[in-house]
Amino acid sequence: MIRLRPAKARRRDGKGDPPAPLHPIPRGKTPRGQRTRVKLLRAAEKVFGNVGFYEARISEITRVAGVAAGTFYLYFDSKEELLRALIRQINHDLRRALSEGTNHLTNRAEAEARGFEIFFYEFLPRHRKLYRIIKQAEFADPPIYEWYYERLAKGYARRLRAAMDQGELRDWDEHLAACALLGIADFVAMRYVFWGRGLPREKLRELMEFILLGLRNARRTTGASAAVPVPARLARSASPPPLKPALPVPLPATRPR
């Protein structure tokens, strides 16, 4: 009797990584599974940030995560799915950090200032390769790239609209204002954090005065020289510890075939 060998599962990235299991188990539903999934996401952030999405190998991601090579396919079908999951997780972590750090503030101007402070001095130092990963998604997966910014803008716009309805801010198009503020944070972070050595606190104070003077409702102030409310810690002249400049990663214009 001739025994037929089962067909081997197709390799996912074409670079010698282990084949995917034919029947993967439910993903990350147990506490142990959730911990493993987090390890893979953290490892992906490091590897994608260091070598780029297209050059990253699944075997290297599992090595950095400290899990068996075949474990990857119990949680993700491909590098593309891992990238999408990573960007969604970064987005969630950023929104959560901003929400937890500003929900107790009743003044929108103070919430804006505190939110920028969290972003530049608490979140970015923990995610130094954030912009490399997001920019790579623009080419590797345009829908998730668009989702990342739209998801941030949606929640931001909702909070701005609430402050506008209370008369704290000028009555502008809230989505336009949210996109403008995200753009400011995006490019200031790129210039001072990822291309430089960190944003000095005195620069952040200048930035917040620039933003809040434009956002505030002039009818609720006593004149053009009215003080701009910012957290007291922003008035300190000390700058944050210098950050090591990030090296640029060349990005292909299109997906390699």
Protein Blocks (a to p, Z undefined) as FASTA:
>chain_A
ZZddddddddfklnopacddfbdcdehkamklmmmmmmmmmmmmmmmmmnojklpcfklm
mmmnopafklmmmmbgbfklmmmmmmmmmmmmmmmmmmmmmmmpmbfklmmmmmmmmmmm
mmmmmmmmlmmmmmmmmmmommlmmmmmmmmmmmmmmmmmmmmmnomaccddfklmmmmm
mmmmmmmmmmmmmmmnojafklmmmmmmmmmmmmpcfklpgbjklccdddfklmpmbdcd
dddddddddddfbdcZZ
